[in-house]
Amino acid sequence: MAASYPSWQLLLTIAAYSLLLWVVWNGQLRRSRFALPVAGTVAVLLVRLLFKVQHSEGSMVLLVGSGVALIGLYGAWFARKPTKTRLDLLKLSYALSLGMWAAALGLGWRPLLPWLRSLLLMSLWAVLLDFVYVRYIRRPAGKNAL
């Protein structure tokens, strides 16, 4: 998949996922009891994606399982969160699109993959832009000391 990208697009995608790690680090998920299961599910998803690239047996079932587990675990964490912001909704859309993309890849639903990949990238950029806007650009009136 990385070979089909132009080099500038690959570097932009790497930078976006690096910024996503910053968003996760500053989020509330890492301080909850759902942090370890969600992180484990994402790690399993990445390992299963490697199995899919290597054409290993059973990678389809493992991809579908980790995608569905990601949707379920992140959805449960989101449902239990008392206050929800726009950024939380965007992160939910990213987690859902990642889980659906993994399930569609595991099931071999090729016609859905371009649509889900586009949804995945749009939700990724929406999360990043909203995080930068809320955290660094929009400030309360009392904190602007210019």
N, C-alpha and C positions, 0 to 999 in steps of 0.2 A: 504494500500500500504506500509506503514512503517513497518508492521509486517513481510513482506516477505523479508526485507533486513537483512543481518547479522548486528550485532551491530557496527562493524568497518566501514561497508559501510554506515550505517546511520549517524554515526559521521562524516565521510568524506563528505557526502552530506550536512549536516548541516554546516560544516566549509566552504564548497564551496559557499553555498548561503549567508553565512555571509560575505565572501569576495566579493561576487557580490554586496552587499550593499555598500561596500567601492568603488567599481568601479563606481557605479551609483552616489555616492556622489561626486566623483572627475570628473565626466563627465560634458559635456556641456548641457545635456538635462534638468537638474534641473534649469538652468538659462534661459530657453526659455519659450515661452508661451505654448508649448506643454507639459510641465512638469506635470501640474495638470490633464489634460485629460488622459495622459498615466498612471500616478500613480493611478488615479481613475479606469481606466480600469483594471489594474493589481489587485487592491483591490477587484473590483467586480468579477474578475475571481477567486480569492481565496475564496470569499464568495460562489460563485456558485459551486466551487469544494466541499465545505463543504455541500452544499445542495445535491450534487450528492452522497456524501458518506452517507448522511442521507436518501437517496431515496425520496426526496421531489418531489412533482409534479412541472412540468415546469422547472426542472433543466437542461434538455437537451437544450431547446431553449435558456436559459440564458447563458449556457456554449458556445454554438455556437456563440451567439451574442457578448459576451465579447471577444472570440477568434478572430472573424472577426474585431471587433473594435480595438483590439490591433494591428493586422496586418495593418489596415488602418491608424491608428493614428501614429504609429511608422514609417510606410512607408512614410507618408506625412512629418513627421519631418525630416527623412533622405533625402528625395528629396529636401527639402528646405535648407539643410545645405550646405554652400558654399564650404568648404574644407572637404574632406573625407579621412580618414586614414584607415589603415588595421584594427585597433581596431573598428572603426565605422562599417566596413563591418561585422566583427565578431559579434558585438552587434546586427546588423540587422539580421544576421542569427539566433541568439538566440531568438530574438523577434518573428521572423517568425515561428521558430520551436515551440515556446511556444503557439503561436496562433493556429497553425495547430494541435498541440497536443490537445488543449482544444476543438477545433471544432470536431476533430475525436472522442474524448471522449463523447462529447455531442451528436453526431450523431450515436454513437454506432458502429463505424467502428473498431471492435476489431482486425482484422488482421494488421491494420496500427499502432496500439498503441505501440508495441515493437520497431518498426522501428523509429517512431517519438520520443519515449523516449530515444532511443540511440542517435538520432540526437540532441535532447535537451541536453543531458549530454555532448556530444562531443563539441557542440558549447559553452556550459557553461565553460568547461575547457579551450577551445581555447581562450575565452574572458579573463579568469583569468590569464592564462599563458602569453598572449600577453600584458596585462596590467602590470603585474609584470616586464616583460622584458623591455618594453618601459619606464616605470616610474622609476624603481629602478636599473636595470642592465645596460642597454645601456645608457651611458651618453655622452654628447658632450665633445670634447677634452679639452675645457677650464675649465670644472667643475671638472675634476679629479685632486684633490690636494693630491695625495698619496705620 
